[in-house]
């Protein structure tokens, strides 16, 4: 599980609801969370603002989602 998925579930109930709140298609965040594609800087900033976190807590420097530590 990624930090993105855990925080989205905690604050919005799911990645899908977070994506809808941001005006994105749900598949956009699912592709990032599943590591099929990386998040671009603007998207990282939007997601971080919606989750009230810094983008470096959610994503690495290349835009891949960070894994949640157990």
N, CA, C and O of each residue as an XYZ file, in Angstrom:
280
protein
N       0.847     -1.177      0.000
C       0.000      0.000      0.000
C       0.889      1.235      0.000
O       1.918      1.280      0.674
N       0.478      2.221     -0.759
C       1.242      3.464     -0.829
C       0.696      4.476      0.175
O      -0.424      4.352      0.669
N       1.521      5.477      0.457
C       1.094      6.564      1.341
C      -0.098      7.282      0.705
O      -1.037      7.668      1.401
N      -0.057      7.457     -0.610
C      -1.156      8.100     -1.338
C      -2.469      7.368     -1.094
O      -3.474      7.998     -0.763
N      -2.473      6.066     -1.251
C      -3.687      5.279     -1.075
C      -4.177      5.338      0.382
O      -5.374      5.483      0.629
N      -3.260      5.225      1.330
C      -3.636      5.244      2.745
C      -4.246      6.587      3.144
O      -5.267      6.628      3.830
N      -3.624      7.680      2.716
C      -4.137      9.011      3.074
C      -5.451      9.321      2.360
O      -6.343      9.936      2.944
N      -5.574      8.902      1.112
C      -6.825      9.118      0.378
C      -7.961      8.358      1.046
O      -9.076      8.867      1.166
N      -7.673      7.143      1.476
C      -8.707      6.345      2.146
C      -9.093      6.971      3.478
O     -10.267      6.990      3.846
N      -8.099      7.483      4.201
C      -8.373      8.085      5.513
C      -9.202      9.364      5.393
O     -10.125      9.584      6.178
N      -8.873     10.206      4.410
C      -9.527     11.518      4.303
C     -10.750     11.555      3.395
O     -11.678     12.328      3.634
N     -10.757     10.725      2.356
C     -11.841     10.774      1.370
C     -12.610      9.466      1.244
O     -13.677      9.441      0.631
N     -12.105      8.401      1.798
C     -12.772      7.115      1.684
C     -12.182      6.224      0.607
O     -12.235      5.000      0.721
N     -11.613      6.828     -0.451
C     -11.004      6.042     -1.526
C     -10.232      6.970     -2.469
O     -10.400      8.189     -2.448
N      -9.386      6.356     -3.293
C      -8.686      7.117     -4.332
C      -9.674      7.702     -5.333
O      -9.489      8.814     -5.827
N     -10.713      6.950     -5.621
C     -11.722      7.397     -6.589
C     -12.373      8.699     -6.134
O     -12.528      9.625     -6.929
N     -12.753      8.775     -4.864
C     -13.392      9.982     -4.339
C     -12.425     11.167     -4.318
O     -12.829     12.305     -4.558
N     -11.157     10.901     -4.032
C     -10.151     11.956     -4.088
C     -10.033     12.479     -5.517
O     -10.017     13.691     -5.731
N      -9.950     11.589     -6.485
C      -9.827     11.992     -7.889
C     -11.028     12.835     -8.324
O     -10.857     13.865     -8.976
N     -12.221     12.410     -7.972
C     -13.428     13.152     -8.333
C     -13.411     14.533     -7.692
O     -13.793     15.515     -8.327
N     -12.973     14.616     -6.444
C     -12.882     15.898     -5.746
C     -11.906     16.852     -6.445
O     -12.110     18.066     -6.444
N     -10.855     16.300     -7.035
C      -9.867     17.111     -7.744
C     -10.262     17.396     -9.192
O      -9.567     18.140     -9.884
N     -11.367     16.815     -9.660
C     -11.803     17.016    -11.037
C     -11.045     16.152    -12.028
O     -10.942     16.493    -13.206
N     -10.515     15.032    -11.553
C      -9.765     14.103    -12.395
C     -10.592     12.856    -12.646
O     -11.570     12.596    -11.944
N     -10.198     12.092    -13.642
C     -10.835     10.795    -13.827
C     -10.240      9.848    -12.788
O      -9.051      9.944    -12.486
N     -11.035      8.944    -12.239
C     -10.523      8.024    -11.218
C      -9.331      7.198    -11.693
O      -8.448      6.877    -10.898
N      -9.296      6.854    -12.967
C      -8.195      6.062    -13.495
C      -6.850      6.762    -13.408
O      -5.811      6.106    -13.341
N      -6.860      8.068    -13.410
C      -5.621      8.833    -13.348
C      -4.837      8.498    -12.079
O      -3.653      8.171    -12.154
N      -5.479      8.574    -10.926
C      -4.792      8.279     -9.674
C      -4.539      6.789     -9.497
O      -3.545      6.404     -8.881
N      -5.408      5.954    -10.020
C      -5.193      4.509     -9.916
C      -3.961      4.085    -10.710
O      -3.213      3.214    -10.266
N      -3.740      4.685    -11.871
C      -2.552      4.368    -12.664
C      -1.281      4.783    -11.938
O      -0.273      4.079    -11.996
N      -1.326      5.908    -11.264
C      -0.166      6.369    -10.495
C       0.058      5.458     -9.296
O       1.186      5.042     -9.031
N      -1.005      5.149     -8.578
C      -0.887      4.299     -7.398
C      -0.393      2.896     -7.757
O       0.353      2.290     -6.988
N      -0.798      2.379     -8.910
C      -0.377      1.047     -9.354
C       0.995      1.069    -10.030
O       1.501      0.030    -10.455
N       1.599      2.272    -10.126
C       2.935      2.447    -10.703
C       2.981      2.146    -12.208
O       4.007      1.701    -12.723
N       1.866      2.390    -12.906
C       1.865      2.297    -14.361
C       2.413      3.581    -14.975
O       2.978      3.561    -16.068
N       2.245      4.683    -14.277
C       2.823      5.953    -14.715
C       3.122      6.789    -13.489
O       2.591      6.539    -12.407
N       3.977      7.784    -13.664
C       4.330      8.619    -12.524
C       3.551      9.929    -12.551
O       3.018     10.327    -13.587
N       3.493     10.577    -11.427
C       2.751     11.833    -11.313
C       3.637     13.002    -11.731
O       4.796     13.091    -11.327
N       3.085     13.886    -12.532
C       3.798     15.081    -12.943
C       3.742     16.114    -11.825
O       2.878     16.010    -10.954
N       4.629     17.110    -11.816
C       4.708     18.065    -10.701
C       3.396     18.762    -10.341
O       3.071     18.886     -9.160
N       2.647     19.213    -11.330
C       1.392     19.916    -11.024
C       0.394     18.989    -10.335
O      -0.285     19.393     -9.391
N       0.308     17.754    -10.807
C      -0.599     16.785    -10.194
C      -0.150     16.453     -8.776
O      -0.980     16.310     -7.879
N       1.152     16.330     -8.571
C       1.669     16.066     -7.222
C       1.268     17.183     -6.267
O       0.881     16.923     -5.128
N       1.361     18.419     -6.729
C       0.993     19.564     -5.896
C      -0.502     19.568     -5.587
O      -0.896     19.850     -4.456
N      -1.336     19.259     -6.576
C      -2.785     19.227     -6.367
C      -3.168     18.156     -5.355
O      -3.961     18.406     -4.447
N      -2.607     16.972     -5.512
C      -2.925     15.862     -4.611
C      -2.446     16.178     -3.203
O      -3.173     15.956     -2.235
N      -1.234     16.692     -3.080
C      -0.691     17.026     -1.764
C      -1.537     18.092     -1.069
O      -1.780     17.997      0.134
N      -1.982     19.091     -1.800
C      -2.825     20.140     -1.217
C      -4.158     19.567     -0.749
O      -4.644     19.928      0.323
N      -4.752     18.683     -1.538
C      -6.034     18.084     -1.161
C      -5.903     17.213      0.088
O      -6.836     17.114      0.884
N      -4.737     16.582      0.251
C      -4.513     15.721      1.405
C      -3.837     16.458      2.561
O      -3.566     15.870      3.607
N      -3.566     17.760      2.360
C      -2.918     18.608      3.364
C      -1.588     18.013      3.821
O      -1.312     17.889      5.015
N      -0.780     17.650      2.834
C       0.549     17.090      3.078
C       1.531     17.741      2.106
O       1.129     18.433      1.170
N       2.811     17.513      2.338
C       3.829     17.946      1.377
C       3.918     16.895      0.285
O       3.715     15.709      0.546
N       4.218     17.319     -0.935
C       4.276     16.348     -2.032
C       5.423     15.354     -1.874
O       5.339     14.239     -2.388
N       6.496     15.735     -1.173
C       7.599     14.791     -0.982
C       7.278     13.706      0.046
O       8.019     12.729      0.157
N       6.198     13.860      0.787
C       5.737     12.801      1.685
C       4.966     11.727      0.910
O       4.921     10.568      1.323
N       4.366     12.119     -0.203
C       3.553     11.212     -1.006
C       4.322     10.595     -2.172
O       4.094      9.440     -2.533
N       5.230     11.371     -2.757
C       5.930     10.948     -3.976
C       7.432     11.141     -3.818
O       7.882     12.006     -3.067
N       8.208     10.319     -4.539
C       9.653     10.536     -4.562
C       9.976     11.647     -5.553
O       9.070     12.232     -6.147
N      11.254     11.941     -5.733
C      11.658     13.065     -6.587
C      11.333     12.856     -8.066
O      11.286     13.822     -8.829
N      11.109     11.618     -8.477
C      10.756     11.341     -9.879
C       9.245     11.236    -10.101
O       8.801     11.094    -11.240
N       8.451     11.305     -9.029
C       7.004     11.277     -9.166
C       6.358      9.934     -8.881
O       5.147      9.789     -9.050
N       7.134      8.950     -8.451
C       6.554      7.645     -8.112
C       6.001      7.691     -6.696
O       6.600      8.328     -5.829
N       4.877      7.034     -6.436
C       4.296      7.062     -5.088
C       5.188      6.324     -4.085
O       5.783      5.293     -4.400
N       5.263      6.872     -2.883
C       6.059      6.243     -1.829
C       5.264      5.106     -1.194
O       4.048      5.201     -1.024
N       5.961      4.042     -0.851
C       5.337      2.920     -0.150
C       5.175      3.302      1.310
O       6.031      3.971      1.889
N       4.084      2.875      1.891
C       3.810      3.141      3.301
C       4.638      2.170      4.140
O       4.692      0.971      3.865
N       5.274      2.714      5.160
C       6.050      1.869      6.065
C       5.108      1.233      7.080
O       4.178      1.874      7.569
N       5.357     -0.010      7.381
C       4.475     -0.721      8.335
C       4.704     -0.314      9.742
O       4.042     -0.822     10.647
